Amino acid sequence: MSEKSKELEAPVFNIRTDLAIETREMIRKEQDVEIPGVKVNIEEDREKQIKVSWVEVLDAEGEKQMGKPVGNYVTIESPMMKENDIDAHEEIIKILAKQLVKILNLDDDAFILVVGLGNWNITPDALGPKVVSKIFVTRHLLDHIPEQVDESVRPVSAIAPGVMGLTGIETSEIIEGVVKKIKPDLVIAIDALASRKTSRVNTTIQIADTGVHPGSGVGNSRRGLNEETLGVPVIALGVPTVVDAATLVNDTMDHLIDAMLKEANPDKEFYKMLKNLNEQEKYQLIREVLNPYVGNLFVTPKEIDSVIDRLANIIANAINIALHPGIDLKDINRFTY
């Protein structure tokens, strides 16, 4: 982790989430005002069931409040991501590609390295490697047969370095070595994340121009991948594929308390006391109760195998379109299959 990252103060909440939009929601719920040093823009297409949120951390005050570095955090949400709906996926791909083009701001001849973080043997953590397997890699083509490659195609390389448990090498060490050798202008890192809300699991894509910390989604922090550690800009792209078990219990408890309050007499102070518990205190209490029985447990939906394949297709296709101006959605299969 960089020195700058170490200096960032933790946000008010330590409920497990890697999504900037959720951190902002939790802080606003506690303070009931817009967060100083944070700018938010939200666009929603209700008909297509797609919501795009830009959270921009502007300054040191925003860093302190959010616990995240200054930069842009783009969130694309749609319940259709996890469904087997090709038409909906094509619309999501177009929107994701558009947001990527906006945040990447690449020169025509920029050289990009795509990194798929995670363990391909564990389905909820296999998103990165699966995306990399579908990336249109072109650096070798431009080097050896440039006359056969369209001018609008950028040089792209891709790697899935695995995890330390498989390689015995820190992921950051592998990436740093590759970056030092091939000298890309930009790194795009794809990783699995964790969400605060079960409704956002497998239905949300976050793009951040501040880099990524491998393993952070499940509390297994490793050396960060960012401009300070690699020497080139790093765009992080992730999907929450798991949720903390304590979060599930916390949400269930909230619903149970609401139901009890509806049935209880007004003088039932016990239920009111439960309802008015500080969100952080309640979450910590639940974690302490669960810890001896389930430990640091994360949960993923039972249909995760098919959903990860769909998400990998969406993300890889959007990256291919964003990196190569001459390619559109109808060309994708011709180049990658």
C-alpha positions in Angstrom: 0.0 0.0 0.0 1.3 3.5 -0.9 2.3 6.0 1.8 -0.6 8.2 0.6 -3.1 5.4 1.0 -1.8 4.7 4.5 -2.5 8.3 5.5 -6.2 8.0 4.5 -8.4 7.9 7.6 -11.0 5.2 7.8 -14.6 6.3 7.2 -17.2 6.4 9.9 -18.3 2.9 9.0 -16.2 -0.3 8.7 -19.1 -2.4 7.3 -17.5 -4.4 4.5 -18.0 -2.8 1.1 -15.7 -2.0 -1.8 -18.2 0.3 -3.5 -17.8 4.1 -3.2 -21.5 4.6 -3.8 -22.3 2.4 -0.7 -19.8 4.2 1.5 -21.4 7.5 0.5 -24.9 6.2 1.2 -23.9 5.0 4.7 -22.2 8.2 5.7 -25.2 10.3 4.4 -27.6 8.1 6.3 -25.7 8.9 9.5 -25.1 12.6 8.8 -28.1 13.4 6.7 -26.1 16.0 4.6 -24.0 15.8 1.5 -20.4 14.8 2.3 -17.9 17.6 2.2 -15.3 17.2 -0.6 -17.5 14.7 -2.5 -19.5 15.4 -5.7 -22.2 13.0 -6.9 -24.0 12.8 -10.2 -26.7 10.1 -10.8 -28.4 9.2 -14.1 -31.1 6.6 -14.3 -33.0 5.0 -17.2 -36.0 3.3 -15.5 -37.2 1.7 -18.7 -33.9 -0.1 -19.3 -33.3 -0.6 -15.6 -29.9 0.9 -15.7 -28.4 3.4 -13.2 -25.1 5.2 -13.6 -23.6 7.1 -10.6 -20.4 9.2 -10.6 -18.9 9.7 -7.2 -15.9 12.1 -7.3 -13.7 12.5 -4.3 -12.4 16.1 -4.7 -10.0 16.8 -1.9 -8.4 15.8 1.4 -11.7 16.3 3.3 -13.4 13.9 0.9 -10.6 11.4 1.4 -11.1 11.6 5.1 -14.8 11.2 5.0 -14.9 8.4 2.4 -11.6 6.6 3.3 -10.8 6.6 -0.5 -8.2 8.5 -2.5 -9.1 11.5 -4.6 -10.5 10.4 -7.9 -13.5 9.2 -9.8 -15.7 6.2 -8.9 -18.3 5.2 -11.5 -21.0 2.7 -10.7 -23.3 1.0 -13.2 -26.2 -0.9 -11.7 -28.8 -3.1 -13.4 -30.6 -6.2 -12.1 -30.4 -7.5 -15.7 -26.6 -8.1 -15.5 -27.2 -11.5 -13.8 -30.1 -12.5 -16.0 -29.8 -14.5 -19.2 -31.0 -11.6 -21.4 -28.9 -10.9 -24.4 -30.7 -7.6 -25.4 -30.3 -6.2 -21.9 -26.6 -7.2 -21.8 -26.0 -5.4 -25.1 -27.4 -2.2 -23.7 -25.2 -2.6 -20.6 -22.1 -3.2 -22.7 -22.7 0.0 -24.7 -23.1 2.1 -21.5 -20.1 0.5 -19.8 -18.0 1.1 -22.9 -19.1 4.7 -23.0 -18.2 5.2 -19.4 -14.8 3.5 -19.9 -14.0 5.8 -22.9 -14.8 8.8 -20.7 -12.7 7.8 -17.8 -9.8 6.3 -19.8 -9.2 9.3 -22.1 -6.7 7.4 -24.2 -4.4 8.6 -26.9 -4.8 6.8 -30.3 -1.6 4.9 -29.9 -1.8 4.2 -26.2 -0.6 0.7 -25.1 -2.8 -1.0 -22.5 -2.2 -3.9 -20.2 -5.3 -5.7 -18.9 -4.9 -7.6 -15.7 -7.3 -10.2 -14.5 -6.9 -10.5 -10.7 -8.2 -13.4 -8.7 -8.2 -17.2 -8.4 -9.6 -19.0 -11.4 -10.3 -22.1 -9.3 -12.8 -20.3 -7.0 -15.8 -19.1 -9.0 -16.7 -15.9 -7.1 -13.0 -14.9 -7.5 -12.7 -16.0 -11.1 -14.1 -12.8 -12.8 -10.7 -11.3 -13.6 -9.2 -14.4 -15.3 -12.4 -15.0 -17.2 -12.5 -11.5 -18.5 -8.8 -11.7 -19.6 -9.6 -14.9 -21.6 -12.1 -12.8 -23.7 -9.9 -9.7 -24.3 -8.8 -8.9 -27.8 -5.0 -8.9 -27.4 -3.2 -7.2 -30.3 0.3 -6.1 -29.2 1.9 -9.2 -30.9 -0.2 -8.6 -34.1 0.9 -5.0 -34.3 4.5 -6.0 -33.8 4.6 -8.9 -36.3 1.9 -8.3 -38.9 1.0 -4.6 -38.7 -0.2 -4.5 -42.3 -3.1 -6.8 -41.5 -4.4 -4.8 -38.5 -6.8 -1.9 -38.7 -5.4 1.5 -37.9 -8.0 2.0 -35.2 -6.8 -1.0 -33.2 -4.7 -0.2 -30.2 -1.9 -2.4 -28.8 -3.3 -4.5 -25.9 -1.7 -7.2 -23.8 -3.4 -9.2 -21.0 -2.4 -11.4 -18.1 -4.0 -13.3 -15.3 -1.3 -13.6 -12.7 -3.2 -15.9 -10.3 -3.0 -15.5 -6.5 -0.1 -16.1 -4.0 -1.6 -19.3 -2.9 -1.2 -20.7 -6.4 2.1 -19.1 -7.4 3.9 -18.3 -4.2 4.5 -14.8 -5.6 2.7 -11.6 -4.6 0.4 -10.5 -7.4 1.8 -7.0 -7.2 5.3 -8.4 -7.7 4.3 -10.1 -10.9 2.5 -7.1 -12.3 5.3 -4.7 -11.3 7.7 -7.0 -13.2 5.5 -7.1 -16.3 4.9 -3.4 -16.3 8.6 -2.7 -15.9 9.4 -4.9 -18.9 6.7 -4.1 -21.4 6.1 -0.4 -20.3 2.3 0.1 -21.0 0.8 3.5 -20.9 -2.1 2.3 -18.8 -3.2 -0.7 -16.7 -6.8 -1.9 -16.4 -7.2 -4.3 -13.5 -10.4 -6.4 -13.1 -11.2 -7.9 -9.7 -14.1 -9.3 -7.6 -15.4 -7.1 -4.9 -17.7 -7.2 -1.8 -20.9 -5.3 -1.4 -22.8 -4.0 1.6 -26.2 -4.7 0.0 -27.3 -8.1 -1.3 -29.2 -6.4 -4.1 -25.9 -5.2 -5.6 -24.2 -8.6 -5.7 -23.6 -9.5 -9.4 -25.7 -6.5 -10.5 -23.1 -3.7 -10.1 -19.9 -2.7 -11.9 -17.6 -0.1 -10.4 -14.9 1.7 -12.4 -12.3 3.7 -10.4 -9.3 5.7 -11.7 -7.5 5.3 -8.3 -6.2 1.7 -8.7 -7.0 -1.5 -6.8 -5.9 -3.6 -3.8 -5.9 -7.3 -4.7 -7.8 -9.4 -2.2 -9.5 -6.4 -0.5 -13.0 -7.8 -1.4 -12.6 -10.6 1.2 -10.5 -8.7 3.7 -7.2 -10.2 2.4 -5.4 -7.0 1.6 -2.3 -7.1 -0.5 0.1 -4.5 -1.9 -1.9 -2.0 -4.0 -1.8 -1.6 -7.7 -1.9 2.1 -8.5 0.1 4.8 -10.2 2.4 5.2 -7.2 3.4 1.5 -7.1 3.4 0.8 -10.9 4.5 4.1 -12.3 1.5 4.2 -14.8 -2.2 5.1 -14.3 -4.3 2.2 -13.1 -8.0 1.8 -13.8 -9.8 -0.6 -11.5 -12.9 -2.4 -12.7 -14.8 -4.7 -10.4 -18.1 -6.5 -9.6 -19.2 -7.4 -6.1 -19.7 -11.2 -6.1 -19.9 -11.8 -2.4 -21.5 -10.2 0.7 -20.4 -10.4 4.3 -22.5 -12.9 6.4 -22.9 -10.3 9.1 -24.4 -7.9 6.6 -27.1 -10.5 5.7 -27.9 -11.0 9.4 -28.0 -7.3 9.9 -30.4 -6.7 7.0 -32.6 -9.6 8.2 -32.6 -8.2 11.7 -33.8 -4.8 10.3 -36.7 -6.4 8.5 -37.6 -8.4 11.6 -37.6 -5.3 13.9 -39.8 -3.5 11.4 -42.3 -6.3 11.4 -42.2 -6.5 15.2 -42.8 -2.7 15.5 -45.9 -3.0 13.3 -47.4 -5.7 15.5 -46.2 -4.3 18.9 -48.1 -1.8 21.1 -46.7 1.8 21.2 -45.4 1.2 24.7 -43.1 -1.7 23.6 -39.9 0.2 24.3 -37.7 -2.8 23.7 -38.5 -2.9 20.0 -38.0 0.9 19.7 -34.6 0.5 21.4 -33.6 -2.1 18.8 -34.8 0.1 16.0 -32.8 3.0 17.2 -29.5 1.2 17.7 -26.6 2.8 15.9 -26.0 1.0 12.6 -22.3 0.5 13.3 -22.9 -0.7 16.8 -25.5 -3.2 15.6 -23.2 -4.5 12.9 -20.3 -4.9 15.3 -22.5 -6.8 17.8 -23.7 -9.2 15.1 -20.1 -9.8 14.0 -19.0 -10.6 17.5 -22.0 -13.0 18.0 -21.3 -14.8 14.7 -17.5 -15.0 14.9 -17.2 -18.0 17.1 -19.5 -20.0 14.9 -18.8 -19.0 11.3 -15.7 -16.8 11.5 -15.1 -14.3 8.7 -17.7 -15.7 6.3 -18.7 -14.4 2.9 -21.7 -15.6 0.9 -22.4 -15.8 -2.8 -25.5 -16.8 -4.7 -26.0 -20.4 -5.8 -26.2 -19.5 -9.5 -22.7 -17.8 -9.4 -21.2 -20.1 -12.1 -23.5 -18.9 -14.9 -23.6 -15.3 -13.6 -19.8 -15.0 -13.6 -19.7 -16.1 -17.3 -22.3 -13.5 -18.2 -20.5 -10.7 -16.3 -17.2 -11.7 -17.9 -18.8 -11.4 -21.3 -20.3 -8.0 -20.5 -17.0 -6.5 -19.1 -14.7 -8.0 -21.8 -16.9 -6.8 -24.6 -17.1 -3.3 -23.2 -13.3 -3.2 -22.7 -12.7 -4.4 -26.3 -15.1 -1.7 -27.7 -13.6 1.0 -25.5 -10.0 0.2 -26.3 -10.4 -0.3 -30.1 -12.4 2.5 -31.7 -12.8 0.5 -34.9 -14.6 -2.3 -33.2 -18.3 -2.3 -32.3 -20.6 -4.8 -30.7 -21.4 -6.7 -34.0 -17.6 -7.2 -34.5 -16.8 -8.7 -31.1 -17.5 -12.4 -31.8 -15.5 -12.2 -35.1 -12.4 -11.0 -33.2 -12.6 -13.0 -29.9 -14.1 -16.4 -30.8 
